[in-house]
């Protein structure tokens, strides 16, 4: 009897501990939802007449969303198949580096990001033809957005990146079916797996001609999707595609570090350069880590040296965090970070990508580690 009572007490204690853990996770989830919900009002891209002094950024979009889904899709059935279009985003002459100027009141191209034109394509061939006519280069930037993103937000973010970094490459947004809702974290993690085949298909099409290259920029959960697509290509024997990836940047990656190690192990030699941007002040990833098991996500690891692969460069932007957007977009929203990155890009363009680590180490505001 005593033994049975002791065992029951232990079970009761274990259940109580488990209950406390669930309560902590629930509280963390609620905090994340409240924080993200309070970040900013969900805005939608609006059309307006062009302004003569504005800069027009053509953004090409491959999306699994329905074309009228510019807002959240939480709870909706995920569409199948890719759709293609171009949107011309007008960046105002008063644009401040690192900022998306959403309209306050009446939309005006003199002060706001606006859409000045769109063209829906019948298929990928028509989109690629338009890219080649307007952008004769052979390298394309592909942006894979993160969790809780709407189509409008990711289009404007890519236009801001194109403006502030002057990449000189045509820009393609891969808009996977994020719920666009802070409640949709698990929905979005499933959507990453749902979307990886379509991302591989897009990359295959963008690199179909001899000499075509793609540079991949994955943000947050989009970094997980980027790694899954590269892993998928390797598992299917698509070495041609892997050889056409001119570089990869994972910005604030929302990936379990152990999972990243396994993904990279399967891929083998990673495309070069391969950069990971981290910030220990990233509040969104800190909360996501608590929800997924109290383990730091790759984008907030406490020591860059924990990534031990010799073909990965980790750049720590913690000191450049400016408090905007939960410090989840620091490399593209902090003016100081953008200046640092533009310096690295400029020097690498002159000296070659092998110079990236040495250049970053010379800059006191960012820290680069490459084992």
C-alpha positions as CSV (number, residue, x, y, z in Angstrom):
1,X,0.0,0.0,0.0
2,X,2.8,2.4,0.9
3,X,4.6,1.7,-2.3
4,X,1.4,2.3,-4.3
5,X,0.8,5.6,-2.5
6,X,4.4,6.6,-3.2
7,X,4.1,5.8,-6.9
8,X,0.8,7.7,-7.1
9,X,2.5,10.7,-5.4
10,X,5.3,10.6,-7.9
11,X,2.8,10.5,-10.8
12,X,1.0,13.4,-9.3
13,X,4.2,15.3,-8.9
14,X,5.1,14.5,-12.5
15,X,1.7,15.6,-13.7
16,X,2.0,18.8,-11.7
17,X,5.4,19.6,-13.3
18,X,4.1,18.8,-16.7
19,X,1.1,21.1,-16.0
20,X,3.5,23.9,-15.0
21,X,5.5,23.4,-18.2
22,X,2.4,23.6,-20.3
23,X,1.3,26.7,-18.5
24,X,4.7,28.4,-19.2
25,X,4.4,27.5,-22.8
26,X,0.9,28.8,-23.0
27,X,1.9,32.0,-21.3
28,X,4.9,32.4,-23.7
29,X,2.6,31.7,-26.7
30,X,0.1,34.4,-25.4
31,X,3.0,36.8,-25.0
32,X,4.2,36.2,-28.5
33,X,0.7,36.6,-30.0
34,X,0.1,39.8,-28.0
35,X,3.5,41.2,-28.9
36,X,3.3,40.5,-32.6
37,X,-0.3,41.7,-32.8
38,X,0.7,45.0,-31.2
39,X,3.7,45.5,-33.4
40,X,1.8,47.3,-36.1
41,X,-1.5,47.4,-37.9
42,X,-1.7,45.0,-40.8
43,X,-1.5,47.1,-43.9
44,X,-2.3,46.3,-47.5
45,X,-0.4,47.4,-50.6
46,X,-2.4,50.2,-52.3
47,X,-2.3,51.6,-55.8
48,X,-1.6,55.3,-56.5
49,X,-0.5,57.5,-59.3
50,X,3.3,57.5,-59.8
51,X,5.5,60.4,-58.7
52,X,8.2,61.7,-61.0
53,X,10.9,61.6,-58.4
54,X,10.0,58.2,-56.9
55,X,12.1,55.1,-57.6
56,X,10.2,52.2,-59.2
57,X,11.2,48.7,-58.1
58,X,9.8,45.9,-60.3
59,X,9.1,42.9,-58.0
60,X,8.4,39.6,-59.6
61,X,6.3,37.2,-57.5
62,X,5.8,33.4,-57.6
63,X,3.1,32.6,-55.1
64,X,1.0,29.7,-53.9
65,X,-1.6,32.2,-52.7
66,X,-4.6,33.2,-54.7
67,X,-3.8,36.5,-56.4
68,X,-6.4,38.4,-54.3
69,X,-5.0,37.2,-51.0
70,X,-2.9,40.2,-49.9
71,X,-3.9,39.8,-46.3
72,X,-4.0,37.0,-43.7
73,X,-5.1,33.5,-44.8
74,X,-5.2,31.8,-41.4
75,X,-7.5,28.8,-41.4
76,X,-8.0,28.8,-45.2
77,X,-7.1,25.8,-47.4
78,X,-3.7,26.2,-49.0
79,X,-4.0,26.7,-52.7
80,X,-1.9,24.4,-55.0
81,X,0.3,25.4,-57.8
82,X,2.3,28.5,-58.5
83,X,1.0,31.8,-59.9
84,X,3.2,34.5,-61.4
85,X,3.0,38.2,-61.6
86,X,5.0,41.5,-61.5
87,X,4.2,44.4,-59.3
88,X,5.9,47.8,-59.7
89,X,6.5,49.2,-56.3
90,X,7.1,53.0,-56.1
91,X,9.6,54.0,-53.3
92,X,9.0,57.6,-52.3
93,X,11.7,60.3,-52.9
94,X,11.6,60.9,-49.1
95,X,12.5,57.3,-48.3
96,X,14.6,56.7,-45.2
97,X,17.0,53.8,-45.2
98,X,15.7,50.7,-43.5
99,X,12.1,52.0,-43.5
100,X,8.9,50.9,-45.3
101,X,6.9,54.1,-45.6
102,X,3.3,52.8,-45.2
103,X,0.6,55.4,-45.8
104,X,-0.9,57.3,-43.0
105,X,-4.3,58.4,-44.3
106,X,-4.5,59.0,-48.0
107,X,-2.0,57.0,-50.1
108,X,0.5,59.3,-51.9
109,X,3.5,58.2,-54.0
110,X,5.4,61.4,-52.8
111,X,5.6,60.0,-49.3
112,X,4.5,56.3,-49.3
113,X,5.3,53.0,-50.8
114,X,2.6,52.4,-53.4
115,X,1.8,50.0,-56.3
116,X,1.9,51.8,-59.6
117,X,1.3,48.8,-61.9
118,X,0.8,45.1,-62.0
119,X,1.0,42.4,-64.7
120,X,-0.3,38.8,-64.2
121,X,1.6,36.2,-66.3
122,X,0.1,33.2,-67.9
123,X,2.9,31.0,-66.6
124,X,6.6,30.9,-65.6
125,X,7.8,31.3,-69.2
126,X,6.1,34.6,-69.6
127,X,7.5,35.9,-66.3
128,X,11.0,34.8,-67.2
129,X,10.7,36.4,-70.6
130,X,9.8,39.7,-68.9
131,X,12.7,39.4,-66.4
132,X,15.2,38.8,-69.2
133,X,13.9,41.7,-71.3
134,X,14.1,44.2,-68.4
135,X,17.0,42.8,-66.5
136,X,19.6,41.3,-68.8
137,X,21.9,39.9,-66.1
138,X,22.2,36.2,-65.3
139,X,21.8,36.3,-61.5
140,X,18.5,36.6,-59.7
141,X,17.8,37.5,-56.1
142,X,15.1,35.2,-54.6
143,X,13.6,36.4,-51.3
144,X,11.8,33.8,-49.1
145,X,9.9,35.6,-46.4
146,X,9.2,34.4,-42.9
147,X,6.4,33.6,-40.5
148,X,3.3,35.8,-40.1
149,X,3.8,37.6,-43.4
150,X,1.2,38.7,-45.8
151,X,1.8,39.1,-49.5
152,X,1.7,42.9,-49.3
153,X,4.2,43.1,-46.5
154,X,6.7,40.8,-48.2
155,X,6.4,42.6,-51.5
156,X,7.1,46.0,-49.9
157,X,10.0,44.5,-47.8
158,X,11.7,43.2,-50.9
159,X,11.3,46.6,-52.6
160,X,12.9,48.2,-49.6
161,X,15.8,45.8,-49.7
162,X,16.3,46.3,-53.4
163,X,16.4,50.1,-52.8
164,X,18.6,50.2,-49.8
165,X,21.1,47.7,-51.1
166,X,21.0,48.4,-54.8
167,X,21.6,44.8,-55.6
168,X,21.6,45.2,-59.4
169,X,19.8,41.9,-59.7
170,X,16.2,41.3,-60.7
171,X,14.2,40.4,-57.5
172,X,11.8,37.5,-57.2
173,X,9.6,37.0,-54.1
174,X,8.6,33.4,-53.3
175,X,5.4,34.0,-51.4
176,X,4.6,30.7,-49.6
177,X,1.2,30.3,-47.8
178,X,2.0,31.9,-44.5
179,X,-1.1,32.4,-42.4
180,X,-0.2,36.0,-42.0
181,X,-1.5,35.8,-38.5
182,X,0.4,35.6,-35.2
183,X,-1.8,32.7,-34.2
184,X,-0.5,30.7,-37.1
185,X,2.9,29.6,-36.0
186,X,2.2,25.9,-36.3
187,X,0.2,26.5,-39.5
188,X,3.3,28.2,-41.0
189,X,5.7,25.4,-40.0
190,X,3.5,23.0,-41.9
191,X,3.3,25.4,-44.8
192,X,7.1,25.4,-45.1
193,X,7.0,21.6,-45.8
194,X,4.0,22.2,-48.1
195,X,5.9,24.7,-50.2
196,X,9.4,23.2,-50.5
197,X,8.7,21.4,-53.8
198,X,7.3,24.5,-55.4
199,X,10.4,26.5,-54.3
200,X,12.6,23.9,-56.0
201,X,10.5,24.2,-59.1
202,X,10.9,28.0,-59.2
203,X,14.6,27.8,-58.7
204,X,14.9,25.2,-61.5
205,X,13.1,27.6,-63.9
206,X,15.2,30.6,-62.9
207,X,18.4,28.7,-63.6
208,X,17.3,26.9,-66.8
209,X,19.7,28.7,-69.2
210,X,23.5,28.1,-69.1
211,X,25.1,30.5,-66.7
212,X,21.9,31.4,-64.9
213,X,22.4,31.8,-61.1
214,X,20.2,32.5,-58.1
215,X,21.1,34.1,-54.8
216,X,18.8,33.1,-51.9
217,X,17.8,35.4,-49.1
218,X,15.7,33.6,-46.5
219,X,14.2,35.4,-43.5
220,X,13.1,33.8,-40.2
221,X,11.0,30.7,-41.0
222,X,11.8,31.3,-44.7
223,X,15.3,30.2,-43.8
224,X,13.9,26.8,-42.8
225,X,12.1,26.7,-46.2
226,X,15.4,27.7,-48.0
227,X,17.3,24.8,-46.3
228,X,14.5,22.3,-47.0
229,X,14.5,23.2,-50.7
230,X,18.3,22.8,-50.9
231,X,18.0,19.5,-49.0
232,X,15.2,18.4,-51.4
233,X,17.4,19.2,-54.4
234,X,20.2,17.1,-53.0
235,X,18.0,14.1,-52.1
236,X,16.5,14.1,-55.6
237,X,20.0,14.2,-57.2
238,X,19.5,17.8,-58.6
239,X,23.1,18.7,-58.4
240,X,22.7,21.1,-61.4
241,X,20.5,23.3,-59.3
242,X,22.8,23.3,-56.3
243,X,25.7,24.4,-58.6
244,X,23.6,27.3,-59.8
245,X,23.1,28.8,-56.3
246,X,25.6,31.7,-56.2
247,X,25.1,32.3,-52.5
248,X,22.7,32.0,-49.5
249,X,21.9,34.3,-46.7
250,X,19.8,33.2,-43.7
251,X,18.6,36.3,-41.8
252,X,17.3,35.7,-38.3
253,X,16.8,32.0,-39.1
254,X,14.0,30.3,-37.2
255,X,15.5,26.9,-37.3
256,X,16.5,24.5,-34.5
257,X,20.3,24.4,-34.7
258,X,20.4,20.6,-34.6
259,X,18.0,20.5,-37.5
260,X,20.2,23.0,-39.4
261,X,23.2,20.8,-38.8
262,X,21.3,17.8,-40.2
263,X,20.0,19.7,-43.2
264,X,23.5,21.0,-44.0
265,X,24.9,17.5,-43.6
266,X,22.5,16.1,-46.2
267,X,23.2,19.0,-48.6
268,X,26.9,18.5,-48.3
269,X,29.1,21.4,-49.5
270,X,27.0,24.5,-49.1
271,X,26.8,27.2,-51.8
272,X,29.3,30.0,-51.3
273,X,29.1,32.5,-49.8
274,X,26.8,31.0,-47.1
275,X,26.0,33.6,-44.5
276,X,23.9,33.5,-41.3
277,X,22.9,36.8,-39.6
278,X,22.1,36.5,-35.9
279,X,21.1,38.9,-33.1
280,X,20.8,37.9,-29.5
281,X,18.3,40.7,-29.0
282,X,15.8,39.1,-31.5
283,X,12.7,39.0,-29.3
284,X,10.6,37.2,-31.8
285,X,13.0,34.3,-32.0
286,X,13.5,34.2,-28.3
287,X,9.8,33.7,-27.8
288,X,9.6,31.2,-30.6
289,X,12.4,29.2,-29.0
290,X,10.5,29.0,-25.8
291,X,7.4,27.8,-27.6
292,X,9.3,25.1,-29.4
293,X,11.1,23.7,-26.4
294,X,13.1,26.3,-24.5
295,X,15.9,25.9,-26.9
296,X,17.5,28.9,-28.7
297,X,16.7,29.1,-32.5
298,X,19.7,29.4,-34.8
299,X,19.2,33.2,-35.2
300,X,19.7,33.8,-31.5
301,X,22.5,31.4,-30.5
302,X,24.5,32.9,-27.8
303,X,27.9,32.2,-29.5
304,X,28.4,32.4,-33.2
305,X,31.2,29.9,-32.8
306,X,28.5,27.2,-32.2
307,X,28.1,26.9,-36.0
308,X,31.2,24.9,-36.6
309,X,31.0,24.2,-40.4
310,X,34.0,25.7,-42.3
311,X,31.7,26.7,-45.2
312,X,29.4,29.0,-43.1
313,X,30.1,32.6,-42.1
314,X,28.1,33.9,-39.1
315,X,27.7,37.6,-38.6
316,X,26.4,38.8,-35.2
317,X,24.4,42.0,-35.5
318,X,23.4,42.2,-31.8
319,X,25.2,45.5,-31.2
320,X,23.4,47.1,-34.2
321,X,19.9,46.2,-33.0
322,X,17.6,49.3,-33.0
323,X,14.5,48.0,-31.3
324,X,12.4,48.1,-34.4
325,X,10.2,45.1,-35.4
326,X,11.3,43.1,-32.3
327,X,14.9,43.3,-33.6
328,X,13.8,40.5,-36.1
329,X,14.9,42.4,-39.2
330,X,18.0,44.1,-37.9
331,X,20.2,43.6,-41.0
332,X,17.7,45.3,-43.3
333,X,16.0,47.8,-40.9
334,X,18.9,49.2,-38.9
335,X,20.6,52.0,-40.8
336,X,23.9,51.1,-39.1
337,X,23.5,47.5,-40.1
338,X,22.7,48.4,-43.7
339,X,25.8,50.5,-43.9
340,X,27.9,47.7,-42.6
341,X,26.4,45.2,-45.1
342,X,26.8,47.6,-48.0
343,X,30.5,47.9,-47.1
344,X,30.9,44.2,-47.0
345,X,29.1,43.7,-50.3
346,X,31.1,46.5,-51.9
347,X,34.4,45.0,-50.8
348,X,33.4,41.5,-51.6
349,X,32.5,42.7,-55.1
350,X,36.0,44.0,-55.6
351,X,38.0,41.3,-53.8
352,X,35.8,38.2,-54.2
353,X,33.4,36.4,-51.8
354,X,36.3,34.9,-49.9
355,X,37.0,38.4,-48.5
356,X,33.6,38.5,-46.7
357,X,34.9,37.3,-43.3
358,X,38.0,39.5,-43.2
359,X,36.0,42.6,-44.2
360,X,33.4,42.0,-41.5
361,X,36.0,41.5,-38.8
362,X,37.4,45.0,-39.6
363,X,34.1,46.6,-38.8
364,X,33.7,47.3,-35.1
365,X,29.9,47.2,-35.1
366,X,29.4,43.7,-36.4
367,X,31.2,40.5,-35.5
368,X,31.9,37.7,-38.0
369,X,33.0,34.2,-37.2
370,X,34.1,31.5,-39.6
371,X,35.7,28.5,-38.1
